[in-house]
Amino acid sequence: DPHLFTVVEITQAISEGKKFVRCGKSTRTVLSLASLAPDMAMTDFQNMTVKYDELEEMKKIGRGSYAVVYKAKLNGLSVAVKELVMKGDQAKKAEIFDEFRREANIMQRLQHPNVVSLQAICTDPFCMVVD
């Protein structure tokens, strides 16, 4: 019998910071989210992932409904950091994460001299680092 998960279940698990999910039919069966849904687990960002503690001199410069923006340093370079605010019920958190994932995918491909470039992402907490 195959293991079935809905997109919502996978998105919720990832937005909660989980790396694995258990099959509802067999709690002994544990599956990696990176292998189950690599696009949703953002495995294509592995070369762009930094740890949150690598961001230095964080100074808050703005706040929106779903994120706080900081001026910071990454490897000695000035960057802006958009950190998600994950509040609300699980469905709302999954929606916020899904929007973050879409925006990061677009920014990763976007190259234009008049648009900031995505330098890195953090996954705990979810952040985008731009120049």
C-alpha positions as CSV (number, residue, x, y, z in Angstrom):
1,D,0.0,0.0,0.0
2,P,1.5,3.4,-1.0
3,H,2.0,6.2,1.6
4,L,-0.3,9.1,0.7
5,F,0.1,12.6,2.0
6,T,-1.8,15.7,0.9
7,V,0.0,18.8,-0.2
8,V,-1.4,20.6,2.9
9,E,0.0,17.9,5.2
10,I,3.4,18.2,3.7
11,T,3.4,22.0,3.7
12,Q,2.3,22.1,7.3
13,A,5.1,19.7,8.3
14,I,7.7,21.8,6.5
15,S,6.4,25.1,7.9
16,E,6.7,23.5,11.4
17,G,10.3,22.8,10.7
18,K,9.9,19.1,10.5
19,K,12.4,17.0,8.4
20,F,10.4,13.8,8.5
21,V,6.8,12.6,8.5
22,R,5.2,9.4,9.8
23,C,2.8,7.5,7.7
24,G,-0.7,7.6,9.2
25,K,-1.2,3.9,8.5
26,S,2.0,2.8,10.0
27,T,3.6,5.0,12.7
28,R,6.8,3.0,12.3
29,T,7.2,4.2,8.7
30,V,9.2,7.5,8.7
31,L,9.7,9.3,5.4
32,S,12.1,12.2,4.7
33,L,10.4,15.3,3.5
34,A,13.4,16.1,1.3
35,S,12.9,12.8,-0.6
36,L,9.1,12.9,-0.5
37,A,8.7,16.5,-1.8
38,P,12.1,18.0,-2.7
39,D,10.6,21.1,-4.3
40,M,8.5,21.8,-1.1
41,A,11.4,21.0,1.2
42,M,13.5,23.5,-0.9
43,T,16.3,21.0,-1.5
44,D,17.3,23.0,-4.6
45,F,18.4,25.8,-2.2
46,Q,21.0,23.6,-0.5
47,N,23.9,25.6,-1.8
48,M,22.2,28.9,-0.7
49,T,21.3,27.8,2.8
50,V,22.9,29.6,5.8
51,K,22.4,29.1,9.5
52,Y,20.6,32.0,11.3
53,D,23.6,32.5,13.6
54,E,25.8,33.3,10.6
55,L,23.8,36.6,10.2
56,E,25.5,39.3,12.3
57,E,24.7,42.8,13.5
58,M,21.0,42.3,13.0
59,K,19.1,45.7,13.2
60,K,15.4,45.8,12.7
61,I,14.4,48.2,9.9
62,G,10.8,47.3,9.2
63,R,7.9,45.0,9.9
64,G,5.0,43.8,7.8
65,S,2.1,41.4,8.3
66,Y,4.1,38.3,7.7
67,A,7.8,39.3,8.1
68,V,10.3,41.5,9.9
69,V,13.1,43.0,7.9
70,Y,16.6,43.5,9.3
71,K,19.8,45.1,8.1
72,A,22.6,42.6,8.8
73,K,26.0,41.3,7.8
74,L,26.7,38.0,6.1
75,N,30.4,37.1,5.7
76,G,31.2,40.8,6.2
77,L,28.8,42.0,3.5
78,S,25.8,44.2,4.2
79,V,22.5,42.4,3.5
80,A,18.8,42.7,4.2
81,V,17.1,39.8,5.9
82,K,13.4,39.1,5.6
83,E,12.4,36.9,8.5
84,L,8.9,35.2,8.4
85,V,6.6,35.7,11.3
86,M,4.9,32.3,11.6
87,K,1.7,33.0,13.6
88,G,-1.8,31.8,13.3
89,D,-3.3,28.3,13.0
90,Q,-1.5,25.5,11.1
91,A,-3.3,26.3,7.9
92,K,-2.2,30.0,8.1
93,K,1.4,29.0,8.8
94,A,1.3,26.6,5.8
95,E,0.0,29.4,3.6
96,I,2.7,31.8,4.8
97,F,5.4,29.2,4.2
98,D,4.0,28.4,0.7
99,E,4.2,32.1,-0.2
100,F,7.8,32.2,1.1
101,R,8.7,29.2,-1.0
102,R,7.2,30.7,-4.2
103,E,8.9,34.1,-3.6
104,A,12.3,32.4,-3.0
105,N,12.0,30.3,-6.1
106,I,11.2,33.4,-8.2
107,M,14.0,35.4,-6.6
108,Q,16.5,32.6,-7.2
109,R,15.8,32.8,-11.0
110,L,15.5,36.6,-11.2
111,Q,18.6,38.4,-12.4
112,H,18.3,42.1,-13.1
113,P,20.6,45.1,-12.3
114,N,17.7,47.0,-10.7
115,V,16.4,44.2,-8.5
116,V,18.0,42.9,-5.3
117,S,19.5,39.4,-5.6
118,L,18.7,36.5,-3.4
119,Q,22.0,35.6,-1.6
120,A,20.8,32.9,0.8
121,I,17.9,31.4,2.8
122,C,17.6,30.2,6.3
123,T,15.2,27.5,7.2
124,D,15.1,27.9,11.0
125,P,13.6,30.4,11.2
126,F,12.5,30.9,7.6
127,C,14.4,33.9,6.2
128,M,15.5,35.3,2.8
129,V,18.8,37.1,2.6
130,V,19.2,39.7,-0.2
131,D,21.9,42.1,-1.2
